[in-house]
Structures are given as structure tokens and as C-alpha cells.
Amino acid sequence: MLFLNKYAIGKIDQEVIQTAVEKAYQLVLSQNYNMPDRMHVADNQNTLLLMPCFSEKFFATKLVSVFPEAWQYGQPAVNGVMVLSDNVSGQPLAIMDGAAITAQRTGAVGGLGVKLLTADSIETAGILGAGVQGLSQARYLLFNRNIKSLYIYDLSHEAVMGMINTLKQEFTDLEYVAAKTPNQLVANSKVIIAATTSKTPLFKASPDNIFGKIFISIGSFRPDMQEFPNTVIENADDIFVDTMFATKESGDIAIPLKDHVIAKNRIKEFAGLLEKNKIFENKTVFFKSVGMALFDLTTAAAIYQQALEKNMGQILDF
Ligand SMILES: NC(=O)c1ccc[n+]([C@@H]2O[C@H](COP(=O)([O-])OP(=O)(O)OC[C@H]3O[C@@H](n4cnc5c(N)ncnc54)[C@H](O)[C@@H]3O)[C@@H](O)[C@H]2O)c1
């Protein structure tokens, strides 16, 4: 059995990860997978998620926890373990760092959102949240688009400066701006990606200051967590979710539905975009991702295959 830690996973090509996420959406379209609702175990403000999925040659289970207050101990909010197994013999093939897989595939979910929802020519972008997911969102945003100015905002200025310093070493040819407020970031960005643990909307919106922009919501995964104000979804021309579970799981969709700001039949699955070449010029678009086990499965399978080809990781015996 192969053991892959975060350093090994960090060396996998971004193209490989994004293609794996695209493959997950193709499996959604062909309905060629077996994925139950993920189990949420809430313990006060902390959550444990159990995420199994079967498809084609592999099955996988991710156990992942989210401890929103972990930053107080200098630790990341998300931790986890991924087990990838053979779908013919049932044998476990690999154990991987579940947090690293989560960060990679979630970055690629946002990246694919950027690729299919924004014009090639966009030059400005903003990331709300400078934690683990915020950094990964930035990496996949910059992988997909030639951004000239990237605004970053977080409650922690230190986190913003840390993220800018990391990105500067990887992507040199752009201006990084530590935004003073979330509203300044929104005003100056064509695409706005939020990856925070906030329970309440991050900025104030009016139909004017959001018009023609693409909003991608990554952070909220419980019905009591909302990163974007209702005004965004209310004025969106198109609303997409990575999985329909988002309508129940995330306050970014569940709250506007409860408040009757939008009707459920306006919400579409992102996978449908793979079939049509839609153009969103001068459209306001809202895309909510809560993640799903199928992303983890296709990503883990792609990582495993590249790791075997490149002799990465350590062999473990039970
Ligand atoms: N959509 C998905 O598939 C997916 C996958 C993984 C994680 N997530 C979610 O993304 C969120 C972020 O995860 P992470 O691993 O990056 O956590 P993290 O703790 O590494 O980072 C969160 C950041 O958000 C910042 N923040 C919190 N409230 C804020 C506010 N009001 N304004 C600005 N910044 C604020 C914190 O200061 C911190 O830097 C979590 O809620 C997590 O569950 C979603």
C-alpha cells in the first residue's frame, strides 16, 4: 500500500488535478458513480464528515474534520485521511493526507469554475480568506487566468501577507493587493472567490456593485454559515452548485431559499456546463461549492496513478 503525504501530493501537476475534477463532473453527467449523502457529525461548532464513493476502477473514503477555531492553536481548520481502494478486489491501495487532497481538489473546483464562467480576458480577481483553501483557490485561479491584480482580504492581516509572500514565489508577474475591506476587494475584482469560515456575509452588496461579476463560494458548508449576502444570489442571472446537496448543506443557498429570495428551480448543476459552451459576458453569476466525495475519489485516483508513474510516496505493509 502506498502512503502519500502532503509533500508528495503537493508535487502533482495542477493540470492532473483539474482534469480529475472535470472527470468527476463527467461521471455526474453519466451517473456512473455510487455516492451516498455524506455523513455530518456535528459536535458543537466542530464537524466530522465521512465521505465514501464508488466509481469505475476505485472506491474511496475520506474522513475529514473541520474545527473552525483551530487557528487559535496555530492549526488548520481542516484535517483528514483518505483511503483509496481497488474496486475489483476490494484491497486498499493507498492512504493519503486527506487535508492535502481536499485543498487540491477544492482549488481545482474553483479553478474549473473560473475557467468555465469567466472570460479569458479577465485581469482582476479577489480572494476572501487567506487560509488553506484561499491559497489553493488563488493557485488554481492563476493557473487558469492571466490575472494582473489580485486582491486578498482576511480578518488576519498576517495571513494575507503570508499568502502574498507564498504566491509571489510561484506567480511573479502580477500585482498583489492586501485589501483594506471586503467591499474594496469586491469593487476592484471581476471574479470574487470566498473561502472563509465566516458564519455571516462578508460584504455589503447592492445590485450595482455586483453587476457582471462572477462569485464563487467555497467556505460555507453548514446551513448556519453564509459568506455572500442574499443580494448576490437574488441578482444573479445564473446560479450553479457543484452538487444539489449544497441546497441543504450551505447557508449560501439554504438561507436565500428559506427567505424566498430565490426559487429552487433556478439552481443548476455545474456539471451541465461541460455539455454547453455558455458565455457569461455581462452576466452576474453565483457558483456555490460544498464539495463531494466523487471529487476526492477521482482526484485520489489521479494522484495515485501519477505517484506510481513517478515513484513517489512510501510503501507500507499492513
Ligand atoms: N467547498 C469545499 O469543497 C470545501 C473544501 C474544503 C474546505 N471548505 C471550507 O472552506 C472554509 C475554509 O477552510 P480552510 O481550510 O481554508 O480554513 P482556514 O482556517 O485555513 O482558513 C480560514 C480563513 O478564513 C478567515 N476568516 C474567517 N472569518 C472571516 C471573515 N469574516 N472575513 C475574512 N476572513 C475570515 C480566517 O481568518 C482564516 O484565515 C471552511 O469553512 C471549510 O469547511 C470547503
The ligand as an SDF file (V2000), in Angstrom:
LIG
                    3D

 44 48  0  0  0  0  0  0  0  0999 V2000
  -16.2720   23.6670   -0.8760 N   0  0  0  0  0  0  0  0  0  0  0  0
  -15.4620   22.7160   -0.4790 C   0  0  0  0  0  0  0  0  0  0  0  0
  -15.3490   21.6660   -1.0930 O   0  0  0  0  0  0  0  0  0  0  0  0
  -14.6070   22.9300    0.7350 C   0  0  0  0  0  0  0  0  0  0  0  0
  -13.4710   22.1390    0.9070 C   0  0  0  0  0  0  0  0  0  0  0  0
  -12.6560   22.3600    1.9910 C   0  0  0  0  0  0  0  0  0  0  0  0
  -12.9750   23.3450    2.9130 C   0  0  0  0  0  0  0  0  0  0  0  0
  -14.1090   24.0800    2.7360 N   0  0  0  0  0  0  0  0  0  0  0  0
  -14.4700   25.1130    3.7150 C   0  0  0  0  0  0  0  0  0  0  0  0
  -13.7060   26.2770    3.4420 O   0  0  0  0  0  0  0  0  0  0  0  0
  -13.5890   27.0350    4.6650 C   0  0  0  0  0  0  0  0  0  0  0  0
  -12.1510   27.4780    4.8340 C   0  0  0  0  0  0  0  0  0  0  0  0
  -11.3400   26.3450    5.0590 O   0  0  0  0  0  0  0  0  0  0  0  0
   -9.7580   26.4820    5.2750 P   0  0  0  0  0  0  0  0  0  0  0  0
   -9.2040   25.1160    5.2790 O   0  0  0  0  0  0  0  0  0  0  0  0
   -9.1980   27.4690    4.3000 O   0  0  0  0  0  0  0  0  0  0  0  0
   -9.7250   27.1160    6.7370 O   0  0  0  0  0  0  0  0  0  0  0  0
   -8.5540   28.0240    7.3630 P   0  0  0  0  0  0  0  0  0  0  0  0
   -8.8100   28.0510    8.8270 O   0  0  0  0  0  0  0  0  0  0  0  0
   -7.2270   27.5820    6.8640 O   0  0  0  0  0  0  0  0  0  0  0  0
   -8.8280   29.4780    6.7560 O   0  0  0  0  0  0  0  0  0  0  0  0
   -9.9940   30.2060    7.0060 C   0  0  0  0  0  0  0  0  0  0  0  0
   -9.6380   31.6810    6.9090 C   0  0  0  0  0  0  0  0  0  0  0  0
  -10.8600   32.4220    6.9260 O   0  0  0  0  0  0  0  0  0  0  0  0
  -10.5930   33.6200    7.6280 C   0  0  0  0  0  0  0  0  0  0  0  0
  -11.8530   34.2140    8.0610 N   0  0  0  0  0  0  0  0  0  0  0  0
  -12.7560   33.7280    8.9280 C   0  0  0  0  0  0  0  0  0  0  0  0
  -13.7970   34.5930    9.0390 N   0  0  0  0  0  0  0  0  0  0  0  0
  -13.5280   35.6240    8.1990 C   0  0  0  0  0  0  0  0  0  0  0  0
  -14.2150   36.8160    7.8630 C   0  0  0  0  0  0  0  0  0  0  0  0
  -15.3890   37.1280    8.4190 N   0  0  0  0  0  0  0  0  0  0  0  0
  -13.6440   37.6570    6.9670 N   0  0  0  0  0  0  0  0  0  0  0  0
  -12.4520   37.3470    6.3960 C   0  0  0  0  0  0  0  0  0  0  0  0
  -11.7480   36.2480    6.6860 N   0  0  0  0  0  0  0  0  0  0  0  0
  -12.2860   35.3890    7.5720 C   0  0  0  0  0  0  0  0  0  0  0  0
   -9.7120   33.1690    8.7930 C   0  0  0  0  0  0  0  0  0  0  0  0
   -9.0170   34.2740    9.3490 O   0  0  0  0  0  0  0  0  0  0  0  0
   -8.7860   32.1760    8.0850 C   0  0  0  0  0  0  0  0  0  0  0  0
   -7.6100   32.7770    7.5960 O   0  0  0  0  0  0  0  0  0  0  0  0
  -14.1040   26.1180    5.7680 C   0  0  0  0  0  0  0  0  0  0  0  0
  -15.4100   26.5060    6.1530 O   0  0  0  0  0  0  0  0  0  0  0  0
  -14.1140   24.7600    5.1440 C   0  0  0  0  0  0  0  0  0  0  0  0
  -15.0640   23.8820    5.6850 O   0  0  0  0  0  0  0  0  0  0  0  0
  -14.9080   23.9040    1.6610 C   0  0  0  0  0  0  0  0  0  0  0  0
  1  2  1  0
  2  3  2  0
  2  4  1  0
  4  5  1  0
  4 44  2  0
  5  6  2  0
  6  7  1  0
  7  8  2  0
  8  9  1  0
  8 44  1  0
  9 10  1  0
  9 42  1  0
 10 11  1  0
 11 12  1  0
 11 40  1  0
 12 13  1  0
 13 14  1  0
 14 15  2  0
 14 16  1  0
 14 17  1  0
 17 18  1  0
 18 19  2  0
 18 20  1  0
 18 21  1  0
 21 22  1  0
 22 23  1  0
 23 24  1  0
 23 38  1  0
 24 25  1  0
 25 26  1  0
 25 36  1  0
 26 27  1  0
 26 35  1  0
 27 28  2  0
 28 29  1  0
 29 30  1  0
 29 35  2  0
 30 31  1  0
 30 32  2  0
 32 33  1  0
 33 34  2  0
 34 35  1  0
 36 37  1  0
 36 38  1  0
 38 39  1  0
 40 41  1  0
 40 42  1  0
 42 43  1  0
M  CHG  2   8   1  16  -1
M  END
$$$$
